[in-house]
Amino acid sequence: MAFSDESLFNTSLLSLFLMGPPTFIACQFLTAPYGKHHRRGWGPSISPPLAWFLMESPTLWLTLLIFPMGQNYNNPKAHLLISPYLFHYFHRSVIYPFRQFLKFRRRNTTSGFPVSVALMAFGFNVLNAYLQSRWVSHYAEFEGDEWFWWRFSCGLVVFVSGMAVNVRSDMVLVGLKSEGDGYKIPKGGLFKWVSCPNYFGEIVEWAGWALMCGSRVGFGFLVYTCANLVPRAGANHRWYLEKFGEDYPKNRKAVIPFVY
């Protein structure tokens, strides 16, 4: 049974790494049709708040289901380590969709989120939630790890900094959408430097998570996050430039300040 579980874990981890390059390449030519890139031809749609809740939810319920089955379940370090991961996804699965719902209800928006895209995201989150929670709860070796507290402390600072940027930027964008009258140029915070500080913040978050974990599992998640979000940030940046033209700030990069 242990061998079977280890094989599943290693195969899933390999899949996570193998998904990165084709995702990055595909996203150079095809932008997922939600948000400002919403378009017809992707099948039935549901409301964005419901889509975000459903497709992100495995990160909560699957983690809570898997975690008690691991040999590290009674180790306080395992509970401490998984907490930032759960905190991020509680916000992403519950608070963020609820905020969207309250804002969009006032505007009576008709923009939808394709079910097909939500299902793909759901599948990824099942895979990733299994890997992250199973590694922390079962395969991580906490005993004798002299660097745990250094990695955790430094990684947590990076993680919290990234999440602060991510949440603040999302609040700005949701606030602009709730005002109606079409899209506007977002301002404030890291919007001074990049078009997608929400994506930059999320990349920083998972860099912090990878540092906290010090494992291939955390690093694999960071690599896939970059493969997915960096091309989309580029598409968003080009969209802003095309829509607002000369009015759009010329010094802004797409996602990484002063770089890209």
Rosetta silent file (secondary structure, phi, psi, omega in degrees, C-alpha in Angstrom):
SEQUENCE: MAFSDESLFNTSLLSLFLMGPPTFIACQFLTAPYGKHHRRGWGPSISPPLAWFLMESPTLWLTLLIFPMGQNYNNPKAHLLISPYLFHYFHRSVIYPFRQFLKFRRRNTTSGFPVSVALMAFGFNVLNAYLQSRWVSHYAEFEGDEWFWWRFSCGLVVFVSGMAVNVRSDMVLVGLKSEGDGYKIPKGGLFKWVSCPNYFGEIVEWAGWALMCGSRVGFGFLVYTCANLVPRAGANHRWYLEKFGEDYPKNRKAVIPFVY
SCORE:     score description
SCORE:     0.000 S_00000001
   1 L     0.000  -42.356  179.507    0.000    0.000    0.000 S_00000001
   2 H   -63.135  -40.196  179.232    2.854    2.360    0.903 S_00000001
   3 H   -64.175  -40.382  179.918    4.554    1.609   -2.426 S_00000001
   4 H   -63.308  -42.455  179.662    1.333    2.281   -4.283 S_00000001
   5 H   -67.021  -40.620  179.264    0.894    5.630   -2.558 S_00000001
   6 H   -65.094  -37.543  177.304    4.506    6.604   -3.206 S_00000001
   7 H   -64.576  -43.400  177.734    4.136    5.710   -6.882 S_00000001
   8 H   -61.721  -42.780 -179.052    1.011    7.849   -7.147 S_00000001
   9 H   -63.519  -48.027 -178.470    2.759   10.713   -5.420 S_00000001
  10 H   -66.160  -37.511  177.605    5.866   10.564   -7.632 S_00000001
  11 H   -66.372  -40.276  178.231    3.797   10.225  -10.791 S_00000001
  12 H   -65.072  -39.671  179.539    1.687   13.219   -9.780 S_00000001
  13 H   -66.502  -41.898  176.290    4.794   15.256   -9.043 S_00000001
  14 H   -60.950  -40.509  178.578    6.300   14.369  -12.417 S_00000001
  15 H   -61.244  -39.643  179.645    3.022   15.392  -14.065 S_00000001
  16 H   -60.772  -43.572  179.356    3.167   18.763  -12.349 S_00000001
  17 H   -69.950  -37.622 -178.388    6.613   19.461  -13.788 S_00000001
  18 H   -70.887  -24.535  179.982    5.706   18.133  -17.234 S_00000001
  19 H   -72.594  -24.641 -174.034    2.619   20.372  -17.394 S_00000001
  20 H   -60.473  -58.226 -177.073    4.662   23.554  -17.061 S_00000001
  21 H   -58.052  -48.651  179.266    6.365   23.858  -20.486 S_00000001
  22 H   -65.515  -31.642  176.296    3.283   23.054  -22.634 S_00000001
  23 H   -63.825  -45.765  179.697    1.162   25.363  -20.480 S_00000001
  24 H   -60.904  -44.368 -179.050    3.641   28.200  -20.966 S_00000001
  25 H   -66.882  -45.923 -179.059    3.802   27.608  -24.729 S_00000001
  26 H   -61.434  -38.599 -177.858    0.031   27.265  -25.127 S_00000001
  27 H   -71.702  -12.667  174.001   -0.592   30.457  -23.157 S_00000001
  28 H   -71.627  -25.585 -174.401    1.592   32.367  -25.613 S_00000001
  29 H  -114.109  -18.234 -175.702   -1.014   31.727  -28.318 S_00000001
  30 L  -136.436  120.305  179.891   -4.257   31.188  -26.407 S_00000001
  31 L  -100.862  126.044 -178.532   -5.558   33.347  -23.565 S_00000001
  32 L   -55.052  131.798 -170.253   -8.125   31.730  -21.266 S_00000001
  33 L   -84.436   64.761  172.244  -11.489   33.397  -21.999 S_00000001
  34 L  -136.590  165.250 -176.641  -12.471   34.871  -18.655 S_00000001
  35 H    66.632 -136.368 -177.591  -12.331   38.366  -17.185 S_00000001
  36 H   -68.929  -12.321  179.128  -11.334   41.014  -19.708 S_00000001
  37 H  -101.631   15.236 -179.067  -10.622   38.235  -22.254 S_00000001
  38 L   -61.068  134.373  178.326  -14.131   36.774  -22.065 S_00000001
  39 L  -155.350  161.544 -178.830  -15.428   35.645  -25.447 S_00000001
  40 L   -76.208  165.732  174.200  -17.946   33.239  -26.937 S_00000001
  41 L   103.218    6.060 -179.430  -17.189   29.771  -28.238 S_00000001
  42 L  -115.200   21.219  176.294  -16.141   28.000  -25.041 S_00000001
  43 L    85.717 -167.905 -176.839  -19.460   26.449  -24.139 S_00000001
  44 L   -63.721  152.907 -179.254  -21.814   27.257  -21.262 S_00000001
  45 E  -122.486  157.855  172.174  -20.827   29.779  -18.625 S_00000001
  46 E  -127.374  171.707 -178.605  -21.569   30.301  -14.945 S_00000001
  47 L   -65.758  142.030  179.854  -21.171   33.382  -12.767 S_00000001
  48 H   -54.743  -44.155  179.110  -17.522   34.248  -11.973 S_00000001
  49 H   -59.364  -41.898  178.821  -17.986   34.122   -8.163 S_00000001
  50 H   -66.440  -40.061  179.113  -19.482   30.622   -8.370 S_00000001
  51 H   -61.291  -47.231 -179.800  -16.754   29.511  -10.778 S_00000001
  52 H   -61.693  -41.262  179.575  -13.977   30.729   -8.479 S_00000001
  53 H   -62.654  -48.245 -175.369  -15.586   29.045   -5.477 S_00000001
  54 H   -69.488  -45.068 -172.930  -16.055   25.688   -7.192 S_00000001
  55 H   -76.370  -24.955  178.002  -12.742   25.443   -9.040 S_00000001
  56 H   -90.982  -13.373 -172.668  -10.597   26.560   -6.084 S_00000001
  57 L   -61.106  -30.344  179.311  -12.483   24.529   -3.459 S_00000001
  58 H   -58.861  -26.683  179.726  -10.395   21.299   -3.740 S_00000001
  59 H   -63.821  -21.813  177.239   -7.493   23.170   -2.155 S_00000001
  60 H   -95.965  -61.158 -171.921   -9.577   23.277    1.032 S_00000001
  61 H   -69.923  -34.531  179.614  -11.706   20.133    1.222 S_00000001
  62 H   -72.676  -38.555  176.501   -9.157   17.786   -0.333 S_00000001
  63 H   -61.437  -46.015 -179.369   -6.360   19.129    1.871 S_00000001
  64 H   -67.598  -26.010  177.392   -8.498   18.707    4.979 S_00000001
  65 H   -76.573  -42.062 -174.908   -9.419   15.180    3.838 S_00000001
  66 H   -78.643  -37.581 -169.125   -5.855   14.067    3.091 S_00000001
  67 H   -55.626  -44.723 -178.459   -3.995   15.754    5.923 S_00000001
  68 H   -65.935  -12.941 -177.781   -5.185   13.515    8.819 S_00000001
  69 H   -85.060   -8.776 -175.589   -4.021   10.415    6.893 S_00000001
  70 L   -86.423  157.129 -179.582   -0.328   11.388    6.972 S_00000001
  71 L   -71.350  -15.785  178.357    2.303   10.223    9.412 S_00000001
  72 L   -92.896    8.516 -173.113    3.114   13.866   10.256 S_00000001
  73 L   -57.334  -35.287 -177.899   -0.437   14.642   11.346 S_00000001
  74 L   -90.695    5.699  179.061    0.522   14.890   15.024 S_00000001
  75 L   -91.905  119.500 -178.869    3.606   17.007   14.322 S_00000001
  76 H   -57.783  -29.150  179.817    2.979   20.708   15.101 S_00000001
  77 H   -64.297  -36.268  179.174    5.446   21.705   12.361 S_00000001
  78 H   -65.068  -42.903  178.667    3.229   20.090    9.725 S_00000001
  79 H   -65.872  -39.419  179.009    0.183   22.048   10.905 S_00000001
  80 H   -64.878  -42.805 -176.970    2.200   25.244   11.012 S_00000001
  81 H   -67.207  -39.028 -176.854    3.583   24.714    7.526 S_00000001
  82 H   -76.888  -15.111 -174.383    0.243   23.974    5.859 S_00000001
  83 H   -61.120  -46.397  178.743   -1.442   27.002    7.478 S_00000001
  84 H   -60.972  -38.297  177.587   -0.263   29.684    4.984 S_00000001
  85 H   -59.620  -48.170  179.885   -1.365   27.462    2.089 S_00000001
  86 H   -66.985  -36.468 -179.931   -4.836   27.044    3.605 S_00000001
  87 H   -62.735  -45.047  177.548   -5.021   30.732    4.490 S_00000001
  88 H   -58.902  -47.311 -173.358   -4.365   31.733    0.881 S_00000001
  89 H   -79.733  -18.967  169.641   -6.958   29.353   -0.485 S_00000001
  90 H   -66.812  -41.106  176.092   -9.580   30.228    2.109 S_00000001
  91 H   -64.638  -45.767 -175.612   -9.294   33.759    0.788 S_00000001
  92 H   -69.947  -33.568 -175.063   -9.269   32.607   -2.846 S_00000001
  93 H   -90.196  -28.215 -172.942  -12.121   30.096   -2.471 S_00000001
  94 H  -118.470  -58.433 -172.925  -14.428   31.922   -0.061 S_00000001
  95 H   -68.624  -48.300 -178.358  -13.608   35.573    0.606 S_00000001
  96 H   -61.414  -48.394  177.242  -12.636   36.612   -2.934 S_00000001
  97 H   -62.589  -36.439 -179.916  -15.716   35.066   -4.632 S_00000001
  98 H   -66.185  -39.536  177.163  -17.987   36.503   -1.938 S_00000001
  99 H   -64.771  -41.092  175.917  -16.502   39.974   -2.497 S_00000001
 100 H   -58.949  -45.218 -178.078  -17.008   39.516   -6.242 S_00000001
 101 H   -59.168  -45.663 -178.464  -20.617   38.500   -5.643 S_00000001
 102 H   -65.298  -40.899 -178.353  -21.378   41.573   -3.543 S_00000001
 103 H   -71.713  -45.600 -175.083  -19.752   43.959   -6.020 S_00000001
 104 H   -71.501  -28.375  179.542  -21.120   42.391   -9.208 S_00000001
 105 H   -61.846  -36.441  179.415  -24.643   42.097   -7.816 S_00000001
 106 H   -67.422  -30.110 -176.542  -24.853   45.880   -7.621 S_00000001
 107 H   -92.093  -13.646 -178.535  -23.774   46.152  -11.263 S_00000001
 108 L    54.914   50.743 -176.178  -25.979   43.269  -12.512 S_00000001
 109 L   -70.356  150.192  177.801  -23.153   42.013  -14.733 S_00000001
 110 L  -110.118    0.082 -179.642  -23.795   39.484  -17.477 S_00000001
 111 L   -66.094  133.625 -177.417  -20.159   38.435  -17.945 S_00000001
 112 L  -114.167  171.090  178.350  -19.738   34.690  -17.456 S_00000001
 113 E  -119.686  118.565 -175.964  -16.958   32.244  -16.685 S_00000001
 114 E   -58.647  132.604  178.730  -16.739   29.246  -19.081 S_00000001
 115 H   -60.992  -36.300 -178.673  -17.479   25.930  -17.384 S_00000001
 116 H   -61.420  -41.439  178.711  -14.777   24.277  -19.510 S_00000001
 117 H   -68.950  -41.123  178.432  -12.088   26.576  -18.103 S_00000001
 118 H   -61.962  -37.091  178.913  -13.378   26.120  -14.562 S_00000001
 119 H   -67.395  -38.172  177.135  -13.192   22.326  -14.979 S_00000001
 120 H   -64.957  -41.679  178.134   -9.566   22.510  -16.130 S_00000001
 121 H   -65.984  -38.061  177.207   -8.708   24.675  -13.132 S_00000001
 122 H   -59.932  -45.406  179.741  -10.607   22.267  -10.868 S_00000001
 123 H   -61.580  -43.291  177.920   -8.538   19.355  -12.190 S_00000001
 124 H   -62.581  -42.459 -177.845   -5.264   21.197  -11.596 S_00000001
 125 H   -67.153  -30.506  173.806   -6.291   22.120   -8.068 S_00000001
 126 H   -63.887  -48.311  179.367   -7.131   18.491   -7.275 S_00000001
 127 H   -60.726  -49.177 -174.920   -3.662   17.448   -8.436 S_00000001
 128 H   -69.336  -40.101  178.583   -1.872   20.279   -6.667 S_00000001
 129 H   -62.659  -39.544  176.391   -3.835   20.016   -3.417 S_00000001
 130 H   -60.226  -48.392 -176.489   -3.011   16.310   -3.271 S_00000001
 131 H   -64.187  -50.117 -176.216    0.698   16.974   -3.808 S_00000001
 132 H   -65.303  -46.142 -176.968    1.084   19.868   -1.376 S_00000001
 133 H   -71.906  -36.532 -179.897   -0.993   18.353    1.419 S_00000001
 134 H   -70.467  -36.342  178.785    0.379   14.836    1.031 S_00000001
 135 H   -66.216  -48.750 -178.379    3.967   16.049    1.072 S_00000001
 136 H   -63.683  -43.383 -172.615    3.509   18.176    4.204 S_00000001
 137 H   -82.280  -18.126 -172.377    1.421   15.621    6.061 S_00000001
 138 H  -133.269  -46.361 -170.825    3.313   12.463    5.086 S_00000001
 139 H   -95.030  -18.131  177.576    6.545   12.748    3.097 S_00000001
 140 L   -66.629  140.942  178.339    8.205   15.796    4.680 S_00000001
 141 L  -108.186  100.300 -177.025   10.935   14.903    7.173 S_00000001
 142 L   -85.559  -32.009 -178.616   10.726   17.356   10.035 S_00000001
 143 L   -70.726  129.789 -179.828   12.862   15.492   12.542 S_00000001
 144 L    80.819    3.449  178.908   16.499   16.450   12.257 S_00000001
 145 L   -85.725   94.492 -175.443   15.747   19.295    9.834 S_00000001
 146 L   -71.391  -18.220 -177.327   18.004   21.983   11.279 S_00000001
 147 L   -97.765    1.935 -174.489   17.003   24.529    8.665 S_00000001
 148 H   -55.622  -52.294 -173.606   13.236   24.251    9.123 S_00000001
 149 H   -68.346  -33.494  175.568   12.751   27.350   11.251 S_00000001
 150 H   -65.878  -47.807  179.503   15.053   29.472    9.090 S_00000001
 151 H   -62.549  -46.111 -176.649   13.287   28.394    5.899 S_00000001
 152 H   -63.405  -45.503 -176.979    9.847   28.763    7.421 S_00000001
 153 H   -64.251  -48.954 -179.670   10.509   32.225    8.903 S_00000001
 154 H   -65.953  -43.345  179.918   12.103   33.659    5.750 S_00000001
 155 H   -64.220  -35.853 -179.568    9.568   31.986    3.473 S_00000001
 156 H   -66.668  -38.688  176.658    6.671   33.236    5.569 S_00000001
 157 H   -60.778  -45.021  178.345    7.860   36.836    5.245 S_00000001
 158 H   -63.513  -44.840 -178.095    8.018   36.424    1.461 S_00000001
 159 H   -60.770  -49.508 -177.459    4.629   34.668    1.394 S_00000001
 160 H   -64.634  -38.872  177.999    2.832   37.300    3.485 S_00000001
 161 H   -62.089  -44.765  178.819    4.378   40.127    1.445 S_00000001
 162 H   -64.788  -40.299 -179.148    3.187   38.521   -1.780 S_00000001
 163 H   -67.727  -35.722  177.413   -0.287   37.867   -0.438 S_00000001
 164 H   -61.575  -42.740  177.737   -0.619   41.478    0.719 S_00000001
 165 H   -65.319  -44.575 -178.286    0.185   42.654   -2.823 S_00000001
 166 H   -61.314  -48.631 -176.906   -2.132   40.047   -4.351 S_00000001
 167 H   -68.009  -44.163 -179.112   -5.121   40.843   -2.138 S_00000001
 168 H   -62.833  -41.949 -179.353   -4.738   44.605   -2.364 S_00000001
 169 H   -66.954  -40.996  176.978   -4.448   44.498   -6.150 S_00000001
 170 H   -61.532  -38.721  179.360   -7.479   42.213   -6.473 S_00000001
 171 H   -63.988  -38.187  177.299   -9.485   44.622   -4.319 S_00000001
 172 H   -62.870  -46.101 -177.417   -8.576   47.492   -6.644 S_00000001
 173 H   -66.587  -43.752  178.421   -9.658   45.511   -9.718 S_00000001
 174 H   -63.667  -38.281  178.417  -12.926   44.286   -8.186 S_00000001
 175 H   -63.170  -40.640  178.425  -13.657   47.833   -7.046 S_00000001
 176 H   -65.087  -40.860 -179.998  -13.174   49.203  -10.567 S_00000001
 177 H   -64.416  -37.328 -176.746  -15.448   46.542  -12.052 S_00000001
 178 H   -70.033  -18.867 -179.870  -18.194   47.305   -9.532 S_00000001
 179 L   -74.860  -18.890 -178.256  -18.231   50.957  -10.589 S_00000001
 180 L    77.447 -163.023  179.458  -19.501   50.072  -14.058 S_00000001
 181 L    61.531   29.492  176.090  -18.905   52.259  -17.131 S_00000001
 182 L    78.927 -177.316 -179.290  -16.514   49.713  -18.628 S_00000001
 183 L   -74.294  147.058  177.861  -12.896   49.004  -17.797 S_00000001
 184 L  -127.730  165.522  178.179  -10.685   51.713  -16.348 S_00000001
 185 L   -76.589  119.071  178.792   -6.941   52.079  -15.825 S_00000001
 186 L   -71.980  144.983 -177.813   -6.104   50.663  -12.369 S_00000001
 187 L  -137.930  161.792  177.336   -3.962   52.864  -10.169 S_00000001
 188 L    95.428  155.349  178.477   -2.229   52.752   -6.805 S_00000001
 189 H    59.871 -140.445 -179.578    0.173   50.327   -5.169 S_00000001
 190 H   -76.904   -3.174  171.915    2.277   48.270   -7.558 S_00000001
 191 H   -61.359  -17.346  175.764   -0.015   49.261  -10.429 S_00000001
 192 H   -64.494  -27.506 -173.582    2.453   52.129  -10.704 S_00000001
 193 L  -111.586  -29.969 -176.690    5.029   49.663  -12.003 S_00000001
 194 E  -138.573  156.651  178.833    3.162   46.706  -13.532 S_00000001
 195 L   -77.498  -25.306 -175.306   -0.183   45.956  -15.166 S_00000001
 196 L  -129.475   65.890  177.557   -0.736   42.787  -13.126 S_00000001
 197 H   -65.567  -22.855  175.592    0.518   43.223   -9.548 S_00000001
 198 H   -63.169  -40.226  176.918   -2.064   40.638   -8.479 S_00000001
 199 H   -71.101  -40.447  176.778   -0.167   38.025  -10.510 S_00000001
 200 H   -59.010  -44.193  179.043    3.183   39.319   -9.285 S_00000001
 201 H   -61.891  -39.511  179.941    1.957   39.003   -5.705 S_00000001
 202 H   -68.991  -37.273  176.287    0.799   35.441   -6.280 S_00000001
 203 H   -62.850  -42.527  177.890    4.136   34.469   -7.822 S_00000001
 204 H   -63.338  -41.019  177.079    5.906   35.951   -4.793 S_00000001
 205 H   -53.414  -52.329 -174.273    3.558   34.028   -2.505 S_00000001
 206 H   -76.853  -16.796  167.713    4.428   30.675   -4.019 S_00000001
 207 H   -68.095  -40.792  175.585    8.117   31.566   -4.056 S_00000001
 208 H   -64.214  -39.953  177.668    7.731   31.995   -0.302 S_00000001
 209 H   -63.866  -42.841  178.482    5.878   28.685   -0.082 S_00000001
 210 H   -61.615  -38.419  177.682    8.639   26.936   -2.040 S_00000001
 211 H   -67.658  -42.008  178.523   11.197   28.382    0.376 S_00000001
 212 H   -60.637  -42.453 -177.031    9.176   27.284    3.394 S_00000001
 213 H   -76.017  -40.123 -175.790    8.860   23.751    2.029 S_00000001
 214 L    59.536   39.801 -175.324   12.372   23.390    0.658 S_00000001
 215 L  -138.967  165.323  175.926   11.103   20.599   -1.584 S_00000001
 216 H   -64.331  -28.294 -178.228   10.500   19.695   -5.220 S_00000001
 217 H   -66.309  -49.060  178.576    6.768   19.847   -4.519 S_00000001
 218 H   -65.248  -39.430  179.193    6.788   23.511   -3.535 S_00000001
 219 H   -66.284  -38.965  178.158    9.195   24.374   -6.353 S_00000001
 220 H   -61.284  -39.032  177.990    7.017   22.548   -8.888 S_00000001
 221 H   -65.816  -41.218  177.864    4.025   24.639   -7.861 S_00000001
 222 H   -61.848  -44.417 -179.518    6.059   27.837   -8.253 S_00000001
 223 H   -61.169  -44.833 -179.039    7.232   26.793  -11.729 S_00000001
 224 H   -67.700  -37.682  177.302    3.694   26.017  -12.876 S_00000001
 225 H   -57.664  -44.878  178.335    2.379   29.280  -11.411 S_00000001
 226 H   -64.824  -41.659 -179.214    4.922   31.210  -13.482 S_00000001
 227 H   -62.263  -30.034 -178.031    4.133   29.161  -16.600 S_00000001
 228 H   -88.919  -45.168 -170.525    0.458   30.050  -16.226 S_00000001
 229 H   -86.423  -33.143 -178.372    0.481   33.626  -14.939 S_00000001
 230 H   -62.997  -47.342  176.646    3.408   35.248  -16.760 S_00000001
 231 H   -63.577  -36.906  179.355    1.910   34.735  -20.252 S_00000001
 232 H   -67.379  -36.501  176.063   -1.517   35.849  -19.040 S_00000001
 233 H   -61.685  -40.368  176.693    0.032   38.970  -17.547 S_00000001
 234 H   -61.665  -40.628  178.147    1.588   39.669  -20.928 S_00000001
 235 H   -66.010  -40.397  177.616   -1.821   39.285  -22.598 S_00000001
 236 H   -63.190  -41.719 -179.181   -3.420   41.613  -20.029 S_00000001
 237 H   -62.656  -44.338  178.199   -0.691   44.192  -20.573 S_00000001
 238 H   -64.748  -36.044  178.596   -1.198   44.145  -24.336 S_00000001
 239 H   -62.453  -45.230  177.925   -4.964   44.427  -23.798 S_00000001
 240 H   -60.790  -44.032 -178.511   -4.498   47.553  -21.683 S_00000001
 241 H   -63.265  -40.998 -179.820   -2.181   49.096  -24.275 S_00000001
 242 H   -69.716  -37.672 -175.668   -4.628   48.410  -27.110 S_00000001
 243 H   -76.662  -42.242 -172.960   -7.640   49.674  -25.189 S_00000001
 244 H  -103.568  -12.178  174.100   -6.214   52.835  -23.632 S_00000001
 245 H    54.613 -126.314 -175.584   -3.456   53.683  -26.119 S_00000001
 246 H   -66.633  -18.102 -178.973   -1.572   56.878  -25.295 S_00000001
 247 H   -78.712  -14.226 -176.407   -3.418   57.229  -21.980 S_00000001
 248 L   -83.636  135.542 -177.304   -1.843   54.097  -20.566 S_00000001
 249 L   -55.720  128.277 -174.861    1.317   54.652  -18.452 S_00000001
 250 L   -77.354  -20.243 -175.844    4.379   53.949  -20.583 S_00000001
 251 L   -86.609   -3.293 -178.387    6.637   52.917  -17.682 S_00000001
 252 L   -77.219  136.858  170.022    4.512   49.929  -16.677 S_00000001
 253 E   -96.103 -177.807 -177.461    5.752   46.423  -17.321 S_00000001
 254 L   -77.905  -53.238 -172.415    3.465   43.398  -17.491 S_00000001
 255 L  -143.472  -30.994 -178.712    4.144   41.575  -14.217 S_00000001
 256 L  -109.709  115.022 -176.873    7.729   41.930  -12.930 S_00000001
 257 L   -51.752  130.534  176.230    8.708   45.523  -12.076 S_00000001
 258 L    69.254   -1.732 -174.462   11.418   46.939  -14.379 S_00000001
 259 L  -116.576  -62.032 -176.295   11.887   43.535  -16.069 S_00000001
 260 L  -145.537    0.000    0.000    8.811   42.234  -17.942 S_00000001
